[in-house]
Every structure is written in C-alpha cells, then in structure tokens.
C-alpha cells in the first residue's frame, strides 16, 4: 500500500463523514455524535499515514521533501490541518454540530485533489527556491492559521443561519435545537480568529525571513505576500473591533466571512489571477 491508497481512502472516509455530520445536524440521533468524532479521527489517522508515506516516498525517489510540492500535496496538507484544528475546537467547545459547516471544506479539498483530472498526483522535486527547511515552518503555520479561520468561517455561517431563523437568545448555552447556541458560536468565532491571527502573523514573519534567504529581500510586494498581509489586516480589524469596540454577533460574523474570502483568494485565487514569485505554488 502506498500514499495514494491511503489518501484515496481518506477522501472516501471524509465524504462519508461529511454526510454523517449533516445527518447529525438535522436529526441529532443518540450516540451519533461520538461515532462522528471517532470516524473523523480514523480519517485523520489515515490522512496522516498517507502524507507520512508520501514524505517517505519522496526520499525514495531521491527528492526528500515534505508533501508541499504541488497542488495535490498542498490541498491534502491543507485539509489535514483543517480536520486537526476542527477536532481540537470541537473537543474544546464540546460541539459536534460545528463540523457540518467546516468539514465540507476539507472534504471538497480532498475530493478535488484526488479526483480532478487537472491535478497531478505524481511526486515531484521541489524547485530550488523551495529547497529549504523554512518551507515546513512557513507553510505549516500558514495552513494552521487558514484551518483556524475555516472553523471561524463555519461558525459564522451557522450564526447567521441561526439569526435568520430567529433563534438568537442570549440565555442559550451549549447545543440548542439544530444549531449550537449563539453565545457558543460567537466565542468560537472570536477564539478561532485570535489563534489564526497569531499563526498567520508567524507565517508572514517566517515567510519574510525565508524570502530574504531565497531572494535577498525580506519583502517584495509579491501578490501572495500582499494578499497575506491584507488578510492579516482584516483579522486585525476583527480583533480591534471585538476588543475595543465591543463588536459581537452579526457584525463579527460578517467580518469573519470577509476575512475567509481573503484566505481563499490568498491560497488559491492569487495563483490563477495574478503572477509573481509564488506562482509555482
């Protein structure tokens, strides 16, 4: 069994788990919450095995690099970070319902990476500029920040749906009705964004240090650098509005969604719309 087998199995597990999350969201079947957590964990373990094997296979091929060389590997690694952060946040806030709004992103990323004819799954060598240990530090911190922002995005969607249904009540706590309590969702939005903001800041700093090592300049206003900074500023505005202006609820949910649109454009959109030093990613 090779990495492609494990990553293919992971895709099937994730798609099945996504269906279970939606089933749990609407029907709240007794015992299903724990089953969904266990199956998600099994999927993450298979995912970890697949990425670990792919890393090992790159050494066997004479390349020897973390699986971040092409779109197939970056989407797979991004999905891994997302599922890991989701499991942590679900455990921290004791809610499984949140996964129905976050897990589809990871599942679709894995399905696109595995099934799209436009995505090559061959193990490829890194270009010279990427042959550095800074690749691991920079990309993983950025991906973990994106994963935290994805959790916040999912909680924001859930919050706005709850408001539209007229279910916002200040006294709610825990799981109430179909969707989690408004206070819980608001706390998830804030804390996930705070973690993501910190990690993205570290990612930008490590990227600047790496850029100086690779290209002789800490900052060159490359499109991906610029959009990373724009995204970071959006979440800085979110935290400022939350901590100094007391913004909560709808306004912070909308701002969080805008921020995640910046994340998506930074991660994928820049590569297709704009050209620059990061065009190879």
Secondary structure, 3 states (H helix, E strand, C coil): CCHHHHHHHHHHHHHHHHHHHHHHHHHCCCCHHHHHHHHHHHHHHHHHHHHHHHHHHHHHCCCCCCCCCCHHHHHHHHHHHHHHHHHHHHHHHCCCCCHHHHHHHHHHHHHHHHHCCCCCCCCCCCCHHHCCCHHHHHHHHHHHHHHHHHHHHHHHHHHHHHHHCCCCCCCCCCECCCCECHHHHHHHHHHHHHHHHHHHHHHHHHHHHHHHHHHCCCCCCCHHHHHHHHHHHHHHHHHHHHHHCCCCCHHHHHHHHHHHHHHHHHHHHHHHHCCCCCCCC
